[in-house]
Amino acid sequence: MKPVAALFTAFLITSSALGDSQPGRPRYRYQTLDVPGAVASTANGIADNRDVVGVFSDSSNRQHGFRLNADGITVIDYPDAVVTAARGIAPNGDIVGTYRLRGEPAVNVHGFLRSKDGVFSPIDYRGSTNTIAQRILPDGTILGCRHDSDMMASMRGIVLAGADQSEVDVEASMHNGGTPDLSLIVGLYTDMESMTGRAYMIVNGEFSAFDYPGAAFTAAWDAGPSGAIVGVYQGPDGTAHGFLLEDGEFTSIDFPGALHTRAFGINARGDIVGSYVDAARRTRSFVARRFVRVPGTKERPE
C-alpha cells in the first residue's frame, strides 16, 4: 500500500512529555505514535533518519506491519499472510520482519525482507521450520533466530550474511541487534537451569549474560552503532520497564504515566522506540527523542 500522507500528523504526535531521568543520565522527550484505527501498536525499530517500523492490530485483531516516515504511514502485509510484523529497518529503507500464513499453528513464523522498492522476499534459515528476521544492519546482514515446533530448546540466535548462515550454541536464544561490524551482538535467552529470561552480549565472539540490577528477567532488544543497548526488564513488582545500557551504566526508560514500558529499538542518534501500556491498558507505540544538557544553555536534541 502506498503511504497515507494525510495521516502523518495524527500518527506522529498524539502526546508529548519530557521524562524524568537520574542525575547525569540521558533525558528523553517522549511522543506517542498512534496508528489511526488501531487497537494496539508497538514500534520495533528506528533508522538513523528516524523512520520507524512496527506492528499494529486492527479492529478485527489482525496484525499488520507499518512504516512511518516523512511521507506518512505505509501498511506492510506480506502477500497472503494473516499476520505480519515489521521489526527492523536498514539505512537504505530495506525492512525485515515476520509473517504467518493462514492455517499455520501460532508457533509458526517466517522471515521476510521488504526492499526499499516494496518487493518482498522470504527469509529462511536452512534446515529449520521457522525463522524470525529481527534486525537488518547497514550492509544487509540480518539478525534473528530460528526454531522448529517449539520456541525453547530448538531456538538459536542467527546471523544471515548473504549465503553465509551461522548460529550461536545457546538454547532458547535470539539475536536482536548488533553494531555494523558485528563486534557486538545482543539478544535474549532462557537460562535453562533457573528458567529465567536473561539478556546477553557477544563481544568479539565472547558470550556473556547480563541482568538489569534486581530484575526478575531481562531482555536485550537492540544495539546502536556506538554499542548502546536497549531492552526490557521486569521489576520485583511485575512492572515492565525499558532500559538503556551505555558506558556500563543502566538508565530506566519509562513513558510518563505508563503502567508498563518496553524499549525495542535504538538508532545512532540515541532515539529509542518501543511500546507502553496506558491507564486504559491499551498498548501504544512511542518514540523517545534523546536530549543532552549543555551547561549554561537550554536542553537540545542530540
C-alpha positions in Angstrom: 0.0 0.0 0.0 1.2 3.5 -0.7 1.8 6.0 2.1 -1.2 7.7 3.6 0.4 11.2 3.9 -2.8 12.8 5.4 -2.5 10.5 8.4 1.1 11.5 9.2 0.3 14.3 11.7 -2.3 12.3 13.5 0.1 9.3 13.8 3.3 11.0 14.7 2.5 13.1 17.8 -0.7 12.5 19.8 1.0 13.3 23.1 4.4 14.6 24.2 6.1 14.7 27.6 9.6 15.2 28.9 10.6 12.2 31.0 12.5 12.2 34.3 15.9 10.7 34.5 18.6 10.1 37.0 21.2 12.9 37.5 23.9 12.7 34.9 21.9 10.3 32.7 20.2 10.9 29.3 16.9 12.7 29.2 14.2 12.0 26.6 11.2 13.7 25.1 8.5 11.0 24.7 6.0 11.0 21.9 3.1 8.6 21.4 2.8 7.1 17.9 -0.8 6.0 17.2 -1.9 4.2 14.0 -5.4 5.5 13.2 -8.0 2.8 13.8 -5.5 0.5 15.6 -6.5 -1.1 18.9 -2.8 -1.7 19.8 0.6 -1.0 18.3 4.3 -1.5 19.0 7.3 0.3 17.4 10.1 -2.2 16.9 12.8 -0.3 15.1 14.1 3.1 14.2 16.5 4.2 11.5 19.1 7.0 11.8 16.8 9.3 9.7 14.0 8.5 12.3 11.9 6.3 10.0 10.0 3.9 12.4 8.8 0.4 11.8 6.5 -1.8 13.9 3.3 -3.8 14.2 -0.4 -2.9 14.9 -3.6 -4.7 15.4 -6.7 -3.5 13.7 -10.3 -3.6 15.0 -10.6 -7.3 14.0 -7.3 -8.0 15.8 -5.5 -8.8 12.6 -1.8 -7.8 12.8 -0.1 -5.7 10.2 3.3 -4.2 9.9 3.8 -0.4 9.4 6.4 2.1 8.4 6.3 5.7 9.4 8.3 8.4 7.6 8.0 11.9 6.4 5.6 10.8 3.7 3.2 9.2 6.2 2.2 5.7 7.0 2.8 2.6 4.9 0.9 -0.5 6.0 3.0 -3.6 5.4 1.4 -7.0 4.7 3.3 -10.0 3.4 1.4 -11.5 0.4 -1.3 -13.9 1.6 -0.2 -13.7 5.2 -2.7 -13.4 8.1 -0.1 -11.9 10.5 2.7 -9.5 9.5 5.1 -7.6 11.7 7.9 -5.2 10.7 10.8 -5.5 13.1 13.9 -3.7 11.7 14.9 -1.1 9.1 18.2 -0.5 7.4 19.6 2.9 6.5 18.6 2.4 2.8 15.0 1.7 3.7 15.0 -2.1 3.5 12.8 -3.7 6.1 12.8 -7.1 7.8 10.1 -8.8 9.8 7.9 -11.8 10.2 4.7 -13.3 8.8 2.4 -16.3 9.3 0.2 -17.9 6.7 -3.4 -19.0 7.1 -3.9 -22.4 8.7 -0.4 -22.5 10.3 -0.1 -23.0 14.1 0.6 -19.9 16.2 4.2 -21.1 16.8 5.0 -20.8 13.1 6.7 -17.6 11.9 8.7 -16.9 8.8 11.1 -14.1 8.0 10.9 -11.6 5.2 12.8 -8.8 3.6 10.9 -5.9 2.0 13.2 -3.9 -0.3 13.0 -0.1 -0.3 11.1 -0.5 -3.5 8.4 -2.6 -1.8 9.4 -6.0 -3.2 9.1 -8.9 -0.7 11.5 -11.9 -0.4 11.2 -14.8 2.1 14.0 -15.4 4.6 14.6 -18.9 5.8 17.3 -20.4 7.9 18.5 -23.7 6.4 17.0 -26.8 8.0 14.6 -25.0 10.3 10.8 -24.8 10.2 10.7 -21.2 11.4 12.8 -18.0 11.1 12.4 -14.7 12.8 14.1 -11.8 11.0 14.6 -9.2 13.8 17.2 -6.7 12.7 19.0 -5.6 9.5 22.4 -3.9 9.5 23.7 -1.4 7.0 25.4 -4.0 4.9 22.3 -6.1 4.7 23.3 -8.7 7.4 20.2 -10.0 9.2 20.0 -11.0 12.8 17.2 -13.0 14.5 16.6 -16.6 15.4 15.4 -20.0 14.1 13.3 -22.7 15.7 11.2 -25.7 14.9 7.9 -26.6 16.6 9.0 -25.1 19.9 10.5 -21.8 20.9 12.8 -23.1 23.7 15.2 -26.0 23.1 15.4 -25.6 19.3 15.6 -21.8 19.3 19.0 -20.3 18.4 20.2 -16.8 17.6 21.3 -16.5 14.0 23.3 -14.3 11.6 22.4 -14.3 7.9 25.0 -12.6 5.8 24.2 -13.3 2.1 24.8 -17.1 1.6 26.6 -17.4 4.9 24.4 -18.5 7.9 25.6 -19.1 11.4 24.1 -19.6 14.8 25.0 -19.3 18.5 25.2 -22.5 20.5 22.9 -21.3 23.3 19.5 -22.8 23.9 16.4 -20.6 23.7 18.4 -17.7 22.3 17.6 -14.9 19.9 19.9 -12.3 18.3 18.1 -8.9 18.4 20.6 -6.3 17.4 24.3 -5.5 16.8 26.9 -3.0 15.7 27.5 -2.7 12.0 30.8 -4.6 12.3 29.2 -7.3 14.4 31.9 -6.8 17.1 28.8 -6.6 19.4 25.6 -8.7 19.2 22.9 -8.6 21.8 19.9 -10.7 22.5 17.9 -12.7 24.9 17.8 -16.3 26.1 16.3 -18.6 28.7 18.7 -19.8 31.4 17.7 -23.5 31.4 19.0 -24.1 34.9 17.0 -21.3 36.6 14.4 -21.0 33.8 15.0 -17.2 33.9 14.9 -14.9 31.0 18.3 -13.1 30.7 20.0 -10.7 28.3 23.3 -11.4 26.6 26.0 -9.7 24.7 28.6 -11.3 22.4 31.7 -9.1 22.3 34.2 -10.1 19.6 32.8 -13.7 19.8 32.7 -14.0 23.6 29.3 -14.7 25.1 28.2 -13.2 28.4 24.9 -12.9 30.1 23.7 -9.8 32.0 20.7 -8.6 34.0 19.3 -5.3 34.9 20.1 -4.9 38.7 17.4 -6.6 40.8 15.3 -7.6 37.8 13.1 -10.7 37.6 14.1 -11.0 33.9 16.0 -9.0 31.3 16.0 -9.0 27.5 18.2 -7.0 25.2 16.4 -5.9 22.1 18.8 -3.7 20.1 22.2 -2.1 19.9 23.2 1.2 18.4 26.3 1.7 16.3 28.1 3.1 19.4 27.3 0.0 21.4 24.5 1.4 23.4 22.0 -1.3 24.3 18.2 -1.1 24.8 15.8 -3.7 26.1 13.2 -4.6 28.7 13.3 -5.7 32.3 10.7 -6.7 34.8 10.9 -5.3 38.3 10.1 -7.2 41.5 6.6 -5.9 41.4 6.0 -7.3 38.0 6.1 -4.0 36.2 7.9 -3.9 32.8 10.4 -1.2 32.1 12.6 -0.3 29.2 16.4 0.2 29.8 19.4 1.8 28.2 22.8 0.3 28.9 25.5 2.8 27.9 29.1 3.1 29.0 28.5 0.4 31.7 25.6 2.3 33.3 21.9 1.4 33.2 19.1 4.0 32.7 15.5 3.0 33.1 13.2 4.0 30.3 9.6 4.8 31.3 7.0 6.5 29.3 5.5 9.2 31.7 2.4 7.8 33.5 2.5 4.4 31.8 1.7 1.1 33.6 4.4 -0.7 31.6 7.1 0.4 29.2 9.2 -1.7 26.8 12.1 -0.5 24.7 12.8 -2.3 21.4 14.9 -0.2 19.1 17.6 2.5 19.1 19.3 4.5 16.3 22.7 6.2 16.0 21.2 9.5 17.4 20.2 7.6 20.6 16.5 7.8 19.9 14.5 4.9 21.3 11.3 3.3 20.2 9.0 0.7 21.9 5.6 0.4 23.4 3.8 1.3 26.6 0.6 0.4 28.3 -1.6 3.4 29.2 -4.1 3.8 32.1 -6.8 2.2 30.0 -4.5 -0.8 29.5 -4.1 -0.1 25.8 -0.7 -0.9 24.2 0.7 2.1 22.2 3.9 2.9 20.3 6.3 5.6 21.4 9.5 7.3 20.3 11.8 8.8 22.9 14.0 11.5 21.4 17.2 12.0 23.3 18.2 15.3 24.8 21.5 16.5 26.1 22.4 19.1 28.8 24.8 21.8 27.7 26.0 23.9 30.7 24.5 27.4 30.6 22.1 26.6 27.8 18.7 25.0 27.3 18.5 21.3 26.6 18.8 20.4 22.9 18.2 17.2 21.0 21.2 15.2 20.0 
